[in-house]
Amino acid sequence: MPSVVRNYIEAMSRIDPAIAVFCEAEQHKSEAAELARSLGLPCTVSTGNYAMLLVLTSERLELRQNGPGAPGGVAVDFASGLLRFRRLYGGGRKQPLAKAVGLKHNLHPTLLDATAGLGRDSFILAALGCTVLMVERSEIIAALLQDGLERAGNIPEIRPIINRMTIVKGDCRTLVQVPKQPDVIYLDPMYPHRTKSALVKKEMRLLRAIVGDDIDAPQLLEWALSQRAERVVVKRPKGAPGISGPEPTFVIKSKNSRFDVYKKV
Ligand SMILES: C[S@@+](CC[C@H](N)C(=O)[O-])C[C@H]1O[C@@H](n2cnc3c(N)ncnc32)[C@H](O)[C@@H]1O
């Protein structure tokens, strides 16, 4: 085995498969220490020993894989070019996501996004006029989302959208109370992809490294269907089997995904 490969393998095997908070900006040191304390993570000054880092830069909070050749960090950026494009040219109320949640002309359903993740679906739905309560059970992902909301709230162009989005940390099945019964519950649990395809994007790979595969999705669907919401919408990758449980009332297809819609009679 070439020595360069052996050295790399040795270096990688010394990495503790754990995550720490790292501060890149001197002026945010105490914020980083407070964040680490609230998440129960170490706050490190030397990055070498961790597989992943939650990095507080001078601009934002981002999740980074650590080590040689690691890709750039992932942050929640509601002002990104991609989300701007989806917001302005994504098809409005005619897009499959909007049809799945039942957006009609003057209807603005209230939504509970029970699997908020990086908040992109919630943002698109809030941009279309819905009021969205986002629930995220991973404290690390929720911290990224909170940071994204705070930064986006300072951007006049998207502030009205952000004002329709609220985040609650915790498992939606055990929340003591949901402030208001939503019209629609939206679910997009992690799907256990086994392929290393480039289609499984960096964001999804890092998200999965933190939250795992959401193998309790059937219980989540059962919980959602037991709530008073008129409709439950489940996002699945194209071609993936439905979550085990009752058959959906109807299905809406889009390019890479599918929405299984369960309507109460
Ligand atoms: C695939 S991601 C969602 C991506 C999101 N739709 C977006 O647009 O960014 C799934 C997320 O749901 C969260 N999740 C799964 N089950 C949950 C539950 N019972 N309560 C709260 N969050 C949950 C996971 O922690 C993960 O962050």
The ligand as an SDF file (V2000), in Angstrom:
LIG
                    3D

 27 29  0  0  0  0  0  0  0  0999 V2000
  -35.2860   14.9370    5.0010 C   0  0  0  0  0  0  0  0  0  0  0  0
  -35.2120   16.0700    6.3400 S   0  0  0  0  0  0  0  0  0  0  0  0
  -36.4330   17.2720    5.9020 C   0  0  0  0  0  0  0  0  0  0  0  0
  -35.9750   18.2440    4.8520 C   0  0  0  0  0  0  0  0  0  0  0  0
  -36.9160   19.4280    4.7040 C   0  0  0  0  0  0  0  0  0  0  0  0
  -38.1920   19.0500    4.1400 N   0  0  0  0  0  0  0  0  0  0  0  0
  -36.2930   20.5560    3.8870 C   0  0  0  0  0  0  0  0  0  0  0  0
  -36.9610   21.0370    2.9440 O   0  0  0  0  0  0  0  0  0  0  0  0
  -35.1710   20.9700    4.2110 O   0  0  0  0  0  0  0  0  0  0  0  0
  -35.9990   15.2330    7.6630 C   0  0  0  0  0  0  0  0  0  0  0  0
  -35.8860   15.9510    9.0090 C   0  0  0  0  0  0  0  0  0  0  0  0
  -36.9660   15.5470    9.8350 O   0  0  0  0  0  0  0  0  0  0  0  0
  -36.5340   15.4560   11.1680 C   0  0  0  0  0  0  0  0  0  0  0  0
  -37.5000   14.5660   11.8690 N   0  0  0  0  0  0  0  0  0  0  0  0
  -37.7600   13.2700   11.5930 C   0  0  0  0  0  0  0  0  0  0  0  0
  -38.7110   12.7870   12.4110 N   0  0  0  0  0  0  0  0  0  0  0  0
  -39.0580   13.8180   13.2370 C   0  0  0  0  0  0  0  0  0  0  0  0
  -39.9990   13.9410   14.3080 C   0  0  0  0  0  0  0  0  0  0  0  0
  -40.7290   12.8850   14.7180 N   0  0  0  0  0  0  0  0  0  0  0  0
  -40.1370   15.1360   14.9250 N   0  0  0  0  0  0  0  0  0  0  0  0
  -39.3650   16.2010   14.5240 C   0  0  0  0  0  0  0  0  0  0  0  0
  -38.4380   16.1340   13.5340 N   0  0  0  0  0  0  0  0  0  0  0  0
  -38.2930   14.9550   12.8900 C   0  0  0  0  0  0  0  0  0  0  0  0
  -35.1360   14.9020   11.0450 C   0  0  0  0  0  0  0  0  0  0  0  0
  -34.3680   15.1910   12.2070 O   0  0  0  0  0  0  0  0  0  0  0  0
  -34.6290   15.6290    9.7910 C   0  0  0  0  0  0  0  0  0  0  0  0
  -33.9590   16.8200   10.1310 O   0  0  0  0  0  0  0  0  0  0  0  0
  1  2  1  0
  2  3  1  0
  2 10  1  0
  3  4  1  0
  4  5  1  0
  5  6  1  0
  5  7  1  0
  7  8  2  0
  7  9  1  0
 10 11  1  0
 11 12  1  0
 11 26  1  0
 12 13  1  0
 13 14  1  0
 13 24  1  0
 14 15  1  0
 14 23  1  0
 15 16  2  0
 16 17  1  0
 17 18  1  0
 17 23  2  0
 18 19  1  0
 18 20  2  0
 20 21  1  0
 21 22  2  0
 22 23  1  0
 24 25  1  0
 24 26  1  0
 26 27  1  0
M  CHG  2   2   1   9  -1
M  END
$$$$
